[in-house]
Amino acid sequence: MTWRRLTATLLTACALMLALLALPGTALATVEELSLEELVSRATLIVRGTVIDTSAQWDADHSRIYTYVTLRPIEYVKGAARMSDLVFAVPGGTAGGLTLSVSDVPVFREGEETVVFLQDEYFQVVGWRQGKYTVEQGVVVETGESRESFTGEIRRVAERGEASSGGRGVGFHSLPRIADVGTYPDEATIRTQQVLVAPVISGIVPSSGPAHAAQMGSSDCAADSSGIIINGSDFGSIQGTSYVRFWREGSTYHNACVDSWSNTQIQARVPCDVSSGNVQIVTSSGVSNGVYFTVTYSYGGAKWPSGAYPEPMSEVYEVNENCADPAGELAALQAAANTWTGVSNSDFYFRYGGTTSTTGPIYNGLNEIMWVADTGGSIATCWIWSYPHTIDEFDIEFDDGHYLWGTDGGAGKMDVQNIATHELGHALGLLDLYGTVDADKTMYGFLA
């Protein structure tokens, strides 16, 4: 086949500006975009509740870190009600000073109200990030409708049963079962708030730029993340509890780092782990109109340490050639690595180090790539172990149990080289982008 050429756009003088490698045609990524019907069909349990605790810890083998989320249910939208809190695990988190970042995993924060789609009997937030919706002031952030309207729509979809069954019986790396803990009130009290004059944004300058994280695993803004000026009216004379939010994906938003605030102008820095999309101001008086901001690339805040061959990465990557489909997966993976290595003015070099027999992502001091029977819902996933500013190890897994793979560009197959190029971008510290204008970028997070 003739490979689509990936053209490099050098965003700044440093090597981390690799994020805008763009496919001239369709960008292949790692997650299938699911409709609400598909999410409902695949979920065995759909719950609206409040996150009351998150706690990260190593597994028994000290090979992976998981964050355990405790959800206090308010209502069960689908599935049998349990008069207790729910505890489920998502891969990733920080324990003992080391952070494990897993691409496409939803983030839960204490105190937030959420509607979550779960697949029993082991952890799986259905569709990864797509299976979590956030509720603010009675409104579902992603859809803009009331929570009552949204949960009612879910019930109608479940009753119709129009979506095809997409549930999987294989658990994600044998994570713990969804647990019941304690008790919760039978009814939730819904408070109403007086609606005042909402803020209005007239413009944002500049309208595009990169997003840099202060450190790996955080959406906090780095000092050198893009600075913006937001002009408009009715922002409030002081910030108080108000904030500026940038869209990430689905119902996920991250707050900007505000440097100054007045009634008509806000100066802030772009948070990390966000996509091209609408920026809004949220005050006690309401939510502003959205003004579009284009994120050129998103950098996670950590990089590889200096090495002798050449800087900054002295380590090699190893491959388990255990894909059941094509015979040329190794050559395709090496071509993907060379796409990043070949960027002009880059100090980085991906170096092949031979084969491995490892069959799953584990923290063992090696950078390994392999095919697995089930990734838990993604096409491919990159696991990155890091300290706040230094990447220590990466592993990449491709789902061989639910997808066909190819190296010849054949229809109906996942293209090894293109998807590997995306995942290796994560290994460099780059994050997914989900905006409409991001669709042609290598780091676009959906299968397009």
C-alpha positions in Angstrom: 0.0 0.0 0.0 1.0 3.7 -0.2 1.1 5.1 3.3 -0.4 8.5 3.9 2.4 10.8 4.6 2.3 12.5 8.0 3.4 16.1 7.6 5.1 17.9 10.5 4.2 21.4 11.6 6.9 22.8 13.9 4.9 24.7 16.5 7.9 26.1 18.5 11.6 25.5 18.7 11.4 22.6 21.2 10.9 18.9 20.5 7.6 18.7 22.2 6.0 20.7 19.3 5.4 17.3 17.6 1.7 17.4 18.2 0.5 18.8 14.9 1.6 15.9 12.7 -1.5 15.8 10.6 -3.0 13.2 8.2 -4.0 14.9 5.0 -7.0 12.6 5.0 -8.7 10.7 7.9 -7.0 10.5 11.2 -7.2 7.1 12.9 -7.3 7.2 16.7 -8.1 4.8 19.6 -11.7 5.1 20.7 -14.9 4.4 18.9 -17.4 7.3 19.3 -20.6 5.8 20.8 -24.1 7.2 20.5 -26.4 7.4 23.6 -28.2 4.3 22.3 -25.0 2.3 22.2 -23.9 3.5 25.7 -27.3 2.5 27.1 -27.2 -0.8 25.4 -23.8 -1.7 26.6 -24.3 -0.6 30.2 -25.7 -3.0 32.8 -25.9 -0.2 35.4 -26.6 3.5 34.9 -26.4 5.7 38.0 -26.8 9.3 38.8 -24.9 10.2 42.0 -22.3 12.3 43.8 -18.6 11.4 43.9 -17.7 11.4 47.6 -14.2 10.0 47.5 -11.3 9.1 45.1 -8.3 7.1 46.3 -5.4 5.8 44.2 -3.3 2.8 45.1 -1.0 0.1 43.6 -2.4 -3.3 42.8 -1.2 -6.4 44.7 1.6 -7.0 42.2 2.8 -3.4 42.4 2.5 -3.3 38.6 -0.4 -0.9 38.0 -2.1 2.0 39.8 -5.9 2.3 40.1 -8.1 5.1 41.4 -11.0 3.8 43.4 -14.1 6.0 43.0 -16.9 6.0 45.6 -20.2 7.2 44.2 -23.2 7.9 46.4 -26.2 7.1 44.2 -29.1 9.6 43.9 -31.1 7.5 41.4 -30.7 4.3 39.4 -31.5 5.0 35.8 -30.9 1.4 34.6 -30.2 -1.7 36.5 -31.2 -3.0 40.0 -31.0 -0.4 42.8 -28.5 -0.9 45.6 -29.1 0.8 48.9 -25.4 1.6 49.3 -22.5 3.6 47.9 -20.8 2.2 44.8 -17.1 1.7 44.5 -15.4 1.1 41.2 -11.9 1.4 39.9 -10.5 3.3 36.9 -6.9 2.7 35.8 -4.4 5.5 36.6 -3.7 7.8 39.4 -0.8 8.9 41.7 0.6 6.7 44.4 4.0 6.9 46.2 5.0 9.9 44.1 4.6 8.0 40.8 1.7 8.8 38.4 0.1 6.4 35.9 -1.6 8.2 33.1 -3.9 6.1 30.9 -5.3 7.6 27.7 -9.1 8.0 27.3 -9.9 7.2 31.0 -12.6 9.3 32.6 -11.7 11.6 35.5 -13.8 11.8 38.6 -13.6 14.6 41.2 -14.9 14.6 44.7 -18.1 16.6 45.1 -19.2 16.4 41.5 -22.6 15.1 40.4 -22.4 12.6 37.6 -24.3 10.2 35.5 -22.1 7.1 34.9 -22.6 4.2 32.6 -21.1 1.0 34.1 -20.7 -2.5 32.8 -20.8 -5.2 35.4 -19.3 -7.4 36.7 -15.9 -5.8 36.6 -15.0 -2.2 36.1 -15.8 -0.7 32.8 -17.1 2.8 32.4 -18.7 2.1 29.0 -17.0 4.0 26.2 -14.3 5.2 28.7 -14.6 9.0 28.9 -17.9 8.9 27.0 -19.6 6.9 29.8 -19.4 9.8 32.3 -21.7 12.8 32.2 -21.3 15.8 34.6 -24.3 17.6 36.2 -23.9 21.2 37.3 -26.8 23.2 38.8 -29.3 20.6 37.6 -28.1 20.7 34.0 -26.1 18.0 32.1 -23.0 19.8 30.9 -22.6 17.9 27.7 -26.1 18.1 26.4 -27.4 21.3 28.0 -30.6 19.7 29.1 -31.9 19.2 32.6 -30.9 16.1 34.5 -34.5 15.0 34.6 -34.8 15.3 30.8 -31.6 13.4 30.3 -32.3 10.5 32.6 -35.8 10.3 31.1 -34.3 10.0 27.7 -32.0 7.2 28.9 -35.0 5.3 30.3 -36.9 5.7 27.0 -33.9 4.4 25.0 -33.5 1.4 27.4 -37.2 0.6 27.0 -37.1 0.7 23.3 -34.1 -1.5 23.2 -33.2 -0.3 19.7 -29.4 -0.4 20.1 -27.6 -3.6 19.3 -26.0 -5.4 22.2 -22.4 -4.3 22.5 -21.5 -5.5 26.0 -18.4 -7.5 26.5 -18.0 -10.3 29.0 -14.3 -10.0 29.5 -13.3 -7.6 32.3 -10.7 -4.9 32.0 -7.5 -6.5 33.4 -9.6 -8.3 36.0 -10.4 -5.2 38.0 -12.5 -5.5 41.2 -16.2 -6.0 41.0 -18.4 -2.9 41.6 -18.7 -2.8 45.3 -21.5 -1.7 47.7 -20.4 0.3 50.7 -22.6 1.9 53.4 -26.0 3.5 52.9 -27.4 6.6 51.2 -30.6 8.7 51.5 -33.6 7.5 49.6 -34.3 10.9 48.2 -32.1 13.8 47.1 -33.0 17.4 47.8 -32.8 19.5 44.6 -32.1 23.2 45.4 -33.3 25.9 43.1 -31.4 29.1 42.5 -32.4 32.5 41.4 -31.3 33.2 37.8 -29.6 36.6 37.5 -27.9 38.3 34.6 -25.5 35.8 33.0 -22.0 36.9 31.9 -21.5 37.6 28.2 -18.2 37.0 26.3 -17.6 39.3 23.3 -14.2 37.9 22.3 -11.0 36.0 23.2 -7.5 37.0 22.2 -5.7 35.1 20.9 -8.2 32.6 19.5 -5.7 29.6 19.4 -2.7 28.3 21.1 -1.1 25.2 22.9 -2.1 23.9 26.3 0.7 22.9 28.7 0.2 21.1 32.0 2.1 22.1 35.1 2.9 18.4 35.7 1.9 15.0 34.5 -1.5 13.8 35.6 -2.8 17.3 36.2 -4.9 19.7 34.2 -3.4 22.7 36.0 -1.8 25.3 33.7 1.9 25.5 33.3 3.5 29.0 33.5 4.2 28.8 29.7 0.7 27.6 28.7 -1.1 30.0 26.3 -2.2 33.3 27.9 -5.6 34.7 26.8 -7.6 37.9 27.3 -11.4 37.4 27.6 -13.5 40.6 27.0 -17.2 41.0 27.7 -19.6 42.1 30.4 -21.2 41.0 33.7 -18.2 38.9 34.8 -18.4 40.3 38.3 -16.0 42.8 39.9 -14.1 40.0 41.7 -13.7 36.3 40.8 -15.0 34.8 44.0 -16.3 31.3 43.2 -16.6 32.1 39.4 -14.4 30.4 36.9 -13.5 30.1 33.2 -13.9 26.6 31.7 -12.4 25.0 28.6 -14.0 22.0 27.0 -12.2 18.6 27.0 -14.5 16.0 25.6 -18.1 14.9 26.3 -19.1 16.3 29.6 -15.6 17.1 30.8 -14.3 20.6 31.3 -11.2 22.0 32.9 -10.8 25.4 34.5 -8.4 28.0 33.3 -5.8 29.6 35.6 -7.0 33.1 36.2 -4.3 35.8 36.5 -6.7 38.8 36.8 -10.4 39.4 36.9 -12.7 42.4 36.4 -16.3 42.9 35.3 -15.3 43.3 31.7 -12.0 41.5 31.2 -10.3 38.3 32.4 -6.7 37.4 31.8 -6.0 33.6 32.2 -3.9 30.7 31.0 -5.2 27.7 29.1 -5.5 24.6 31.2 -4.0 21.3 30.0 -5.9 18.2 28.7 -8.5 20.3 26.8 -9.6 20.3 23.2 -10.6 22.9 20.6 -14.1 24.0 21.6 -16.2 26.6 23.4 -14.8 28.6 26.4 -17.4 29.7 28.9 -17.5 31.8 32.1 -19.5 30.3 35.0 -20.7 32.6 37.8 -23.5 32.5 40.4 -25.7 34.3 37.9 -25.3 31.7 35.2 -23.2 30.4 32.3 -22.0 32.6 29.5 -22.2 32.1 25.8 -19.4 30.0 24.4 -16.6 31.4 22.3 -14.5 29.0 20.3 -10.8 28.5 21.1 -8.5 26.2 19.0 -6.1 24.1 20.9 -3.1 23.5 18.6 -1.7 20.7 20.8 -1.9 19.6 24.4 1.2 18.6 26.4 1.0 16.6 29.6 3.8 18.3 31.5 6.5 15.5 31.6 9.3 14.5 29.3 11.9 11.8 29.0 15.2 12.4 30.9 18.4 13.1 29.1 20.3 10.2 27.8 23.4 9.4 25.7 21.7 8.0 22.7 20.8 10.7 21.8 18.9 13.0 24.2 16.4 13.0 25.6 15.5 9.2 25.6 18.2 6.6 26.0 15.8 3.7 26.5 14.5 1.3 23.8 11.0 0.0 23.1 10.3 -3.7 22.7 7.5 -5.4 20.8 5.5 -8.6 21.3 4.6 -9.6 17.7 1.5 -11.5 18.9 -1.1 -9.9 16.7 -3.4 -12.6 15.2 -4.0 -10.8 11.9 -1.2 -9.2 9.9 2.3 -10.6 9.5 4.0 -7.2 9.2 3.0 -5.6 12.5 6.6 -5.0 13.5 7.5 -3.1 10.4 4.4 -1.0 10.7 5.2 -0.2 14.4 8.8 0.8 13.4 7.4 3.0 10.7 5.1 4.7 13.2 8.1 5.3 15.6 10.2 6.7 12.7 7.4 9.2 12.0 8.2 11.0 15.3 11.9 10.3 15.1 12.1 11.9 11.7 10.7 15.3 12.7 13.2 18.0 11.8 14.9 19.9 14.7 13.9 17.1 17.2 16.2 15.8 19.9 14.0 12.7 20.2 14.8 9.2 18.9 12.6 6.1 19.2 14.9 3.1 19.2 13.8 -0.5 18.7 15.2 -2.9 21.2 14.0 -6.3 20.2 11.1 -8.6 21.1 9.3 -9.1 24.4 6.9 -11.9 25.7 5.0 -9.5 28.0 1.2 -9.8 27.4 -0.1 -6.8 29.3 0.9 -3.4 30.6 2.9 -3.6 33.8 5.4 -1.4 35.6 8.7 -3.3 35.0 11.1 -0.7 33.8 10.6 -1.6 30.1 8.8 0.2 27.3 6.7 -2.6 25.7 4.1 -2.8 22.9 1.7 -5.8 22.6 -1.7 -7.0 21.5 -4.2 -8.2 24.2 -7.5 -9.9 24.2 -9.4 -6.9 25.7 -8.4 -3.4 26.5 -11.7 -2.7 28.2 -13.3 -0.7 25.5 -10.6 1.1 23.5 -9.0 0.2 20.2 -5.6 0.9 21.7 -4.3 2.4 24.9 -1.0 3.9 26.1 -0.1 3.6 29.8 2.5 6.1 31.0 4.3 5.9 34.3 5.8 9.2 35.4 7.0 11.5 38.1 5.7 15.0 38.1 7.9 16.2 35.2 9.7 13.0 34.1 8.4 10.1 32.1 9.7 6.8 33.5 8.1 4.1 31.3 5.3 3.5 28.7 3.4 0.5 27.5 1.0 0.3 24.5 -1.7 -2.3 24.1 -3.8 -3.0 21.0 -7.2 -4.8 21.3 -6.9 -8.0 19.2 -10.0 -9.6 20.6 -12.6 -7.2 19.1 -10.8 -5.6 16.1 -9.2 -6.8 12.9 -5.7 -5.3 12.2 -4.0 -4.7 9.0 -0.9 -3.2 7.4 -2.1 -3.0 3.8 -4.8 -0.4 4.1 -7.6 -2.9 3.6 -11.2 -2.0 4.4 -12.7 -3.1 7.8 -9.3 -3.3 9.5 -7.5 -1.1 12.0 -4.4 0.3 10.5 -1.4 -0.6 12.7 0.9 2.2 11.6 -1.6 5.1 11.9 -2.9 4.0 15.3 0.5 3.3 16.6 1.6 6.8 15.6 -1.1 8.2 17.7 -0.3 6.0 20.7 3.5 6.8 20.5 2.5 10.5 20.6 1.1 9.7 24.1 4.5 8.1 24.9 6.0 11.5 24.2 3.7 13.2 26.7 1.1 14.5 24.2 -2.6 14.3 25.0 -5.8 13.6 23.0 -7.8 16.3 21.2 -11.5 15.9 20.5 -12.7 19.1 18.8 -14.3 19.1 15.3 -11.3 21.1 14.0 -8.9 18.5 15.6 -10.2 15.7 13.5 -7.3 15.7 11.0 -4.6 15.9 13.7 -2.6 12.8 14.7 -3.6 13.2 18.3 -7.4 13.3 17.6 -8.9 10.9 20.1 -11.7 9.3 18.2 -11.8 6.8 15.3 -12.8 8.9 12.3 
